[in-house]
């Protein structure tokens, strides 16, 4: 069953890139590792502050890309995909609110708010690994999964670096609003010298 995507131009005669299943699985591992270090008792305040910035930015980008491409693919190809994605969007909304609270946290309450984000992120990753991703891998041709991975990566680069629970969660509006909001976020990141990528830690 196709994920109903227009084709990307092939490179070297075949579709190349990262399979969206592998990409999401890897990113969930990286995000959970960030949470683990952020909530560890031995992490000092300055490091915790930087880790929180990277987690907020990385998870904001990740959720935006899932809402733009993963959930629509699940909705169009998986039996009861609409019910599954509606449930996940509700959970993601709560995760974005928790992420916003972490982003606004001072040193004194950062650990507690990070623990709340970590708990919600664990649930998010378990739902993907236990249900959404295996169903997608079974029902969607590998070429479509690679094309989804390509779009997912492009969406992340154009996504907000801060949580915006009030913005649209479904296409087509999130594909219009998220990049516009992202421009403002990225200007604020530069002005505030904010660390937003794991590679910069």
JOHUMO-V909843 format. One record per helix or strand of 3 or more residues. SS is the DSSP state (H for helix, E for strand). FROM is the first residue (numbers start at 1). LEN is the number of residues. Records with the same first field share a line. If there is no record, write none. Layout:
BEGIN
SS->FROM-LEN / FROM-LEN
END
This chain:
BEGIN
H->20-20 / 45-33 / 81-23 / 110-30 / 142-16 / 173-19 / 198-3
END
